[in-house]
């Protein structure tokens, strides 16, 4: 059941791990979809989420029919920073570490203010705080799937880091994570992107619509972050908190696609000012927050097949 009317909601089937419902209902973060409730009177539990009016990040950055993306670089960086903060919050939850396990552009939603909302926890797993990894059947979406997890069945928070690195590459290039229209060695965006960086050809893969003389250095810095996120060994990747802090340090006040600056809510302003007074460190929103804005929508996860060599990332430092 899906309605697009104001105040509508979305029903998403949860066929696996119904025990996650209790934890999901306690997640309170402005950049995570808000779970309104659930229905247990069906063969598979149905989760009831808010409805997001602007749809998925994927719909906005992947050009179709020659159309240009509506998202400026400032907005893209803002979305990336908010998503990283949400994932860092999930990884450091006081209840239990939550590994999303299917981070991708179609699972990042945008509300009417173009605020990022991480969605679709149907594949998520919970890891007790006294554990660092979990042995589980591999699940995720090829193109985003952590190859170390794919080969070992050992799920850690660094699996989400790898997937997020691919999302960063999508934001920088407007190219899809996996494309059979590209040459075989370039079908996987992670391989394609890092190879061009190593050949000092990053400018050839960046989306021309977002590049200008004022942001070229920031683009290079974000590209370096993305490259570190997709290192072969999880232990060599940064944590989501470290990624969020780096991106926050590069961020500027974003503008809406039509040119108007985003207006922060009073709660946001109060929190930011309070943080600035207490610490000189970068502000990273990994806290719980009950002041969620906008509406959200749940999306389904994909699990496409591909040859194993297509998911092997570059292991450069």
C-alpha positions, 0 to 999 in steps of 0.5 A: 500500500502506497499513498502520495497524499500529504501525511501519507505513509508507506508499508514495507514488508519485513520478511526477515528478522522481525525482532528488529522492529523493537530496535527500529522503533527506538531509533530517533535521528533526524536523518533516519526514517521514522517508523510509525508502527507495524502490522503483524496480522499479515504473513510477513510483518509490515513496517509503517514508515512516513512518506518522503516527498522527494523520493530517492537520492538515486532518482536525483543524481542519475540522469535519464533521457539527457536530463541534468541532475537538480542537485548542486554540489553543495546539496550533494555534500550536505546529503553525504554528510547527513547520511554519514552522521546517521550511519555513525549514529547507528554504529554507535547506538547505546542499545546495540550496534546496528549494521544497515547492510544495504547502504545505497543511493535508492535507500537514501531518501530526500524530504521537502528540504532535501534533508537525507533520510536513511531508509530500508532496514529490512536487511539490517543486523544487530551486533551486541556491543561486546562483539565486533563482527557477525557471521551471517549469510551475505546480503546486499546489493552488488556494486555496493557490497563489501567484497571482504564480507562477500568472501568471508561472511563476516559482517562488520560496521566497515561493510557499511563504510564500503557501501557508503564509499560507493555512494560518495562516488555516485555523488561525485560522478552521477554514474550508477554503482554497477553498469553492464554498459561500461567495459568489463573492467569498469562495470563496478564503479569502485574499480572504475573510480579508483583506477582513474584516480590512480591515473590522475584522471579524476577530472574525467569521471567527475560530473561536469555539472557540479565542477567549478573553480571554487569547489575543485579542491573539495571534490578532490578531498571527497574523492580521497575519502571515497577511495579510503572507504573502499579499501579491500581490508575493512580494518584499513577503512575509516569508521563512519564517525571519522568519515562524517567528521571529515565531510562536515569539515568540508561542508558549506551552507547548501542551497535548494535546487532553485537557488534559495538557501535552506532554512534551519529549524530553531532546534537545529540552530540551538543545537549547532550553537550549543555544540560550537560553544562547548567544543572546537571539534567538527559537529557531526550529527550522530545523536538521536533526535526527535525533531525529524522533518518531512515525511519518509518512504521505505524502499525495497532492497535489490540483490543482483547477480554478477561475476565476482571479479566485478566486486573486487575493489582497489586496495591502494592506500 
